[in-house]
Amino acid sequence: MDPLTLPPQIRVIVRDWLNANNILLKGRDGNVLIDSGYVSRAQDTLSLLRQPQHLGAEPLHWLVNTHCHSDHMGGNAAVQRAYACRTSVPEGEARLIEAWDRRGLWLDYTGQDAEQFKVDDVIVAGRTYQWGDLEWRAISAPGHDPGALVFYCQEERILISGDALWENGFGIVLPEPAAALEEAQRTLETIAALDVDVVIPGHGAPFTGVSAALERSLGRVEAFRGSPERAARHVLKVMLVFSLLDRRSIPLATLPDYLANVPIYREYNERYFRLAPDLLADRLVGELEKSGTVRRSSGSLVPAGS
């Protein structure tokens, strides 16, 4: 049997790097959605959910987040309006949502956005939950986000990993506090101790080859641990690409002002690089062009695939 043949009640809607994957767990006790995508693509999320092979005309009973970054919870409010569903976030994220802490949630801090939503209750690490007629254990997964959770089904040996583990890496880890990289390593080691055949990541297609993915990620942790400046540069490039995917293009003439005004770029530049905003823009764009991630078009920066 193909190890990537998931149980029929698990439906994975693979999205992109702006939107986290939407994971449907359909069961006799109700339908559960894990993660809702980015706010500017919320209507796309609803359209995908309504496709016949996913929910169709069925109700959605429960919305759950692996963690509360904008690409995972940005569509929560729209999903709530459409389905009037129960909504749960990780216990460690609840205070940020209740206070709508736009810095702690990486919104204003990174130039991102989300629509405020109501939390009904929390998901607690160590507890098990019945979703899609399967038992899932919530496991603490700090590093990328201190309150993040992953969900493990021992019976099927499936891990819903959020941004704790992708096939070729993991979600960005801020260089400060330094303990975040140690937490990311411990999270990867926790995953390595599980009996996992298939990982359903927050971004990218479900995959096997879990040991190889873990080895690549642990190597990346080690590389970032040795160079906080490298980690900071990686964070800024990822954040810039995220904003570019949302906006679809950014005029190059406005990019230095953007970097000077969005707190994460300004603060990291002051701490690690000490470059004039136009030089920081040139450096980030040059490295992203070299990696084939972005390109210039008619005076604007656009995603390479557009």
C-alpha positions as CSV (number, residue, x, y, z in Angstrom):
1,M,0.0,0.0,0.0
2,D,1.3,3.5,-0.9
3,P,2.2,5.1,2.4
4,L,0.9,8.4,1.0
5,T,-2.6,7.0,0.7
6,L,-4.3,8.8,3.5
7,P,-7.4,7.5,5.2
8,P,-10.4,8.7,3.2
9,Q,-11.7,11.0,6.0
10,I,-8.5,13.1,5.8
11,R,-8.6,15.6,3.0
12,V,-5.6,17.9,2.4
13,I,-6.1,21.0,0.4
14,V,-2.5,21.9,-0.5
15,R,-2.2,25.7,-0.8
16,D,1.0,27.8,-1.3
17,W,3.4,29.8,0.7
18,L,1.0,32.6,1.5
19,N,-1.7,30.3,2.8
20,A,-1.2,27.3,5.1
21,N,-2.6,24.0,3.9
22,N,-6.3,23.4,4.9
23,I,-6.7,20.0,6.4
24,L,-10.2,18.5,6.7
25,L,-10.9,15.7,9.1
26,K,-14.4,14.3,8.3
27,G,-16.1,12.2,10.9
28,R,-19.3,10.8,12.2
29,D,-19.1,13.3,15.1
30,G,-18.5,16.3,12.8
31,N,-16.2,17.9,10.3
32,V,-13.0,19.6,11.6
33,L,-10.8,22.0,9.7
34,I,-7.2,22.6,10.7
35,D,-5.9,26.1,9.6
36,S,-7.6,28.6,7.4
37,G,-5.1,30.4,5.3
38,Y,-4.4,34.1,4.9
39,V,-7.0,36.9,5.2
40,S,-6.7,38.3,1.7
41,R,-7.4,34.8,0.3
42,A,-10.2,33.9,2.7
43,Q,-12.8,33.7,-0.1
44,D,-10.5,31.3,-2.0
45,T,-10.4,29.2,1.2
46,L,-14.2,29.1,1.4
47,S,-14.5,28.2,-2.3
48,L,-12.1,25.3,-1.9
49,L,-13.9,24.0,1.2
50,R,-17.2,24.1,-0.8
51,Q,-15.9,21.9,-3.6
52,P,-17.7,18.5,-3.8
53,Q,-14.6,16.5,-3.0
54,H,-14.1,18.5,0.3
55,L,-17.1,19.7,2.2
56,G,-19.5,20.4,-0.6
57,A,-22.8,21.3,1.1
58,E,-21.8,19.7,4.4
59,P,-21.4,21.8,7.6
60,L,-18.1,22.5,9.3
61,H,-18.3,22.0,13.0
62,W,-14.9,22.8,14.4
63,L,-12.0,25.0,13.3
64,V,-8.6,24.4,14.9
65,N,-5.3,26.2,14.5
66,T,-1.8,24.6,14.8
67,H,-0.6,28.1,15.7
68,C,-1.7,31.7,15.3
69,H,0.4,33.2,12.6
70,S,-1.4,35.1,9.8
71,D,-1.1,32.4,7.1
72,H,-2.7,29.8,9.5
73,M,-5.5,31.9,11.2
74,G,-6.0,34.8,8.8
75,G,-9.2,33.2,7.4
76,N,-10.7,32.2,10.7
77,A,-13.2,35.1,10.9
78,A,-14.5,34.4,7.4
79,V,-14.8,30.6,8.1
80,Q,-16.7,31.5,11.4
81,R,-19.1,33.7,9.5
82,A,-19.7,31.0,6.8
83,Y,-20.1,28.0,9.1
84,A,-20.8,29.3,12.7
85,C,-18.3,26.7,13.8
86,R,-16.6,26.2,17.2
87,T,-13.1,27.6,17.0
88,S,-10.1,26.5,19.1
89,V,-6.5,27.7,19.3
90,P,-3.5,26.3,21.1
91,E,-3.6,27.2,24.8
92,G,-0.3,29.2,24.5
93,E,-1.8,31.4,21.8
94,A,-5.1,32.3,23.4
95,R,-3.9,35.3,25.3
96,L,-2.5,36.9,22.1
97,I,-5.8,36.3,20.3
98,E,-7.9,37.6,23.2
99,A,-5.8,40.8,23.5
100,W,-5.4,40.9,19.7
101,D,-1.7,41.6,20.2
102,R,-0.7,42.6,16.7
103,R,3.0,42.6,17.5
104,G,2.9,39.3,19.3
105,L,0.9,37.8,16.4
106,W,3.5,39.1,13.9
107,L,0.9,41.3,12.2
108,D,1.9,45.0,12.4
109,Y,5.4,43.9,13.4
110,T,5.9,42.1,10.0
111,G,3.6,44.1,7.7
112,Q,1.0,41.3,7.7
113,D,-2.7,41.3,8.5
114,A,-5.5,39.2,9.8
115,E,-9.2,39.7,10.8
116,Q,-9.9,39.4,14.5
117,F,-12.0,36.4,15.5
118,K,-13.6,34.8,18.5
119,V,-12.0,31.9,20.4
120,D,-14.4,29.4,22.0
121,D,-11.8,27.2,23.8
122,V,-8.2,26.0,23.6
123,I,-6.3,22.9,22.5
124,V,-4.0,21.6,25.2
125,A,-0.7,19.9,24.7
126,G,-0.8,16.3,26.0
127,R,-4.5,15.8,25.5
128,T,-6.1,13.7,22.8
129,Y,-8.9,14.7,20.5
130,Q,-11.3,12.7,18.3
131,W,-11.2,14.2,14.8
132,G,-12.2,12.4,11.6
133,D,-13.0,9.2,13.6
134,L,-9.3,9.1,14.7
135,E,-7.5,9.9,17.9
136,W,-5.0,12.8,17.7
137,R,-2.6,13.8,20.4
138,A,-1.7,17.4,20.7
139,I,2.1,17.9,21.2
140,S,3.9,21.1,22.1
141,A,6.1,22.3,19.2
142,P,7.8,25.5,20.1
143,G,10.6,27.1,18.0
144,H,8.9,28.7,15.0
145,D,6.1,29.8,17.4
146,P,6.4,29.3,21.2
147,G,2.7,28.2,21.5
148,A,2.6,26.0,18.4
149,L,1.2,22.4,18.5
150,V,1.5,19.4,16.2
151,F,-1.1,16.7,16.1
152,Y,-0.2,13.0,16.0
153,C,-2.3,10.0,15.1
154,Q,-0.5,6.9,16.4
155,E,-3.0,4.5,14.8
156,E,-2.3,5.7,11.3
157,R,1.3,7.0,12.0
158,I,0.4,10.5,10.6
159,L,1.7,13.8,11.9
160,I,0.0,17.1,11.2
161,S,3.1,19.3,11.6
162,G,2.1,22.9,11.0
163,D,5.3,24.8,10.5
164,A,7.4,22.7,12.9
165,L,8.6,20.4,10.0
166,W,8.3,20.6,6.2
167,E,9.9,18.3,3.7
168,N,12.7,20.8,3.2
169,G,12.9,22.8,6.4
170,F,10.5,24.5,8.8
171,G,9.0,27.8,9.5
172,I,11.3,30.7,10.3
173,V,12.8,30.9,13.8
174,L,13.7,34.4,15.0
175,P,17.4,34.7,16.0
176,E,16.3,36.3,19.3
177,P,15.7,35.0,21.8
178,A,18.5,32.5,21.2
179,A,16.5,29.8,23.0
180,A,14.1,29.7,20.1
181,L,16.6,27.7,18.0
182,E,17.1,25.3,20.9
183,E,13.3,24.9,21.2
184,A,13.1,24.2,17.4
185,Q,15.8,21.5,17.8
186,R,13.9,19.9,20.8
187,T,10.7,19.9,18.7
188,L,12.5,18.1,15.8
189,E,13.9,15.6,18.3
190,T,10.4,15.1,19.7
191,I,9.0,14.4,16.2
192,A,11.9,12.0,15.6
193,A,10.9,9.9,18.6
194,L,7.4,9.3,17.1
195,D,6.5,6.5,14.8
196,V,5.6,8.6,11.8
197,D,5.0,7.3,8.2
198,V,3.4,10.5,6.7
199,V,3.8,14.1,7.6
200,I,1.0,16.6,6.6
201,P,2.9,19.9,6.7
202,G,1.6,23.4,7.0
203,H,3.1,24.2,3.5
204,G,3.9,21.7,0.7
205,A,2.4,18.3,-0.1
206,P,2.2,15.5,2.4
207,F,5.4,13.5,2.4
208,T,7.2,10.3,3.6
209,G,10.9,10.2,4.0
210,V,10.5,11.7,7.5
211,S,14.0,10.8,8.7
212,A,15.6,12.6,5.8
213,A,13.4,15.7,6.3
214,L,14.4,15.7,10.0
215,E,18.1,15.5,9.1
216,R,17.8,18.4,6.7
217,S,16.0,20.5,9.3
218,L,18.4,19.7,12.1
219,G,21.3,20.7,9.8
220,R,19.5,24.1,9.2
221,V,19.2,24.7,12.9
222,E,22.9,24.1,13.4
223,A,23.7,26.5,10.6
224,F,21.6,29.2,12.0
225,R,22.9,28.6,15.5
226,G,26.4,29.5,14.3
227,S,25.4,32.7,12.6
228,P,22.6,34.9,14.1
229,E,23.1,37.4,11.2
230,R,22.5,34.6,8.7
231,A,19.3,33.7,10.6
232,A,18.2,37.3,10.6
233,R,18.8,37.7,6.9
234,H,16.8,34.6,6.2
235,V,13.9,35.9,8.3
236,L,13.8,39.2,6.4
237,K,13.9,37.5,3.0
238,V,11.1,35.1,4.0
239,M,9.0,38.0,5.3
240,L,9.6,40.0,2.2
241,V,8.6,37.2,-0.1
242,F,5.4,36.6,2.0
243,S,4.4,40.3,1.6
244,L,5.2,40.1,-2.1
245,L,3.0,37.0,-2.6
246,D,0.2,38.9,-0.9
247,R,0.6,42.1,-2.9
248,R,1.7,40.4,-6.1
249,S,4.2,43.2,-6.8
250,I,6.0,45.9,-4.9
251,P,7.4,49.0,-6.8
252,L,11.2,48.9,-6.3
253,A,11.2,52.7,-5.7
254,T,9.0,52.2,-2.6
255,L,10.9,49.3,-1.1
256,P,13.4,51.2,1.0
257,D,10.6,53.2,2.7
258,Y,8.7,50.0,3.3
259,L,11.8,48.4,4.9
260,A,12.3,51.5,7.0
261,N,8.8,51.6,8.3
262,V,7.9,48.0,9.0
263,P,9.3,47.2,12.5
264,I,10.9,43.8,11.9
265,Y,13.0,45.1,9.0
266,R,13.9,48.3,10.8
267,E,14.8,46.6,14.1
268,Y,16.8,43.8,12.5
269,N,18.7,46.2,10.3
270,E,19.6,48.3,13.3
271,R,20.7,45.2,15.3
272,Y,22.5,43.1,12.6
273,F,23.3,45.0,9.4
274,R,23.3,48.8,10.0
275,L,22.7,49.6,6.3
276,A,20.8,52.5,4.7
277,P,17.3,51.3,3.7
278,D,18.2,51.4,0.0
279,L,21.3,49.3,0.6
280,L,19.3,46.8,2.7
281,A,16.7,46.6,-0.1
282,D,19.5,46.0,-2.7
283,R,20.9,43.2,-0.6
284,L,17.7,41.4,0.1
285,V,16.5,41.7,-3.5
286,G,19.9,40.6,-4.9
287,E,19.9,37.5,-2.8
288,L,16.3,36.6,-3.6
289,E,17.0,37.1,-7.3
290,K,20.0,34.9,-7.1
291,S,17.9,32.1,-5.5
292,G,15.3,32.5,-8.3
293,T,12.6,33.5,-5.8
294,V,11.8,37.0,-7.3
295,R,12.4,39.0,-10.4
296,R,12.2,42.6,-11.6
297,S,9.5,43.6,-14.0
298,S,8.7,47.2,-15.2
299,G,10.2,48.8,-12.1
300,S,8.6,46.4,-9.7
301,L,9.6,43.3,-7.7
302,V,7.4,40.3,-8.5
303,P,7.4,36.6,-7.5
304,A,9.5,34.6,-9.9
305,G,6.6,32.4,-11.0
306,S,4.2,35.3,-11.8
